[in-house]
């Protein structure tokens, strides 16, 4: 966790500049560059990349960029620039794959509930295209009592919410750090004693799994927990493969 490496430095600068720009543009930047559900009318292909440079708040970007500097620099030193960039963006895309899959399951479950209740696909799509705030008051739109309200609410949230942040890529980097430097002791602000990376990072992922399945989060709402898990999973697969096949090389690129 020493000096900042060149690729990490460039990523930090881009993220900060995009954050400043998004604050100036406001909701328009979210509509254009955040990642929307692929059935939402706001979805565009470029959002698969641009959402990784968007952040929702100052604390969001602060924690992500701190982790990118602290854990990304030693990983880049070991991998080299090209492989690090591949790893970073692949982890980010892996995060979105799992995040989108979870959202699709929630969306399809609610969609099927409404189909079984007698709504047509066209009626459901028209209903979903209205504003998020009004659509959440499902009883106003005639959703019958027999339909599972939580399923409908989860469908609407999956359809209407957007994803921003480098967190998926960061979780891939965290996993890489834990696998390559397992015995490094981490001093964390909210933990008064040093914790080895091989314990802290799996614990962090387990916490995201718990929050993803239960809906209870220690760090507040609007967190894409399964995106974190997806980034960690893809990061683990890549590091496991590279260690198995290239560990005897001085550099990995």
Residue, then its C-alpha position, 0 to 999 in steps of 0.5 A: x500500500x505504498x506509492x500509487x501506480x500509473x494505471x490506478x492514478x489515471x482511473x482515480x482522475x477519471x472517476x473524480x472528473x466524472x463525479x464532478x461532471x455528474x454533480x453539475x449535470x444532475x439527474x441527466x447524467x444518471x439517466x444517460x450514464x448510470x446502468x439501467x435494467x435492460x428492459x427499461x427505456x433508459x438502458x443504453x449499451x454504453x452504460x455497461x462501461x460508463x456506470x463504473x465511473x459514476x458515483x452517487x455521493x461523496x462518501x461513495x466515491x471516497x471509499x471506492x477511490x481509497x480502496x482503489x489506491x490502497x489495494x489496486x496499486x500493489x495488484x497493478x505492480x504484480x500484474x502489470x498495466x494490461x492485465x490489471x486493466x483487463x482484471x479491473x473491467x472484467x470484475x466490474x462486468x462480472x458484478x453487473x452480470x450477477x446484479x442483472x441476473x438477480x434483478x431479472x429474477x425479481x422482475x420476472x417473478x412479479x411479471x408472472x404474478x401480474x400475468x396470472x392475475x389477468x394483466x396483459x404484457x402490454x398493460x404491465x409494460x405501460x404500467x412500468x413505464x410510468x413514474x417510479x414514485x406513483x407506481x410503488x403505490x400498487x393498490x392505486x393501480x388496481x393490483x388485486x389483493x391476491x397478488x403478492x405485493x412484495x413480488x410486485x414491489x421487487x419487480x418495480x425496484x428492479x425495473x426502475x433503479x439504476x446502478x452506479x459505482x466502481x464497487x464491483x471492480x473494487x471487490x474484484x481487487x479486494x479478492x485479488x489482494x486477499x489471495x495474493x497477500x493473505x497475511x497482510x494485516x489491515x488497519x481499519x477505522x471501524x475495527x480497533x485491531x489489525x485484521x489479516x486480509x485473508x479473514x477480513x475480505x471473505x468476511x466483507x463478502x459474507x456480509x454482502x451475501x447476508x444483506x443481499x438475501x435478507x435485505x438488512x444492511x449495516x451500511x444503509x440502503x441503495x447498495x447493490x450487494x449482489x454486484x459486490x458479490x459478482x465482482x468478488x466472484x469474477x475476481x476470484x475466478x481470474x486470480x485462481x486461474x492465473x495463479x494456477x497457470x502463471x504463478x511462476x512468472x515474475x510478472x503476469x503480463 
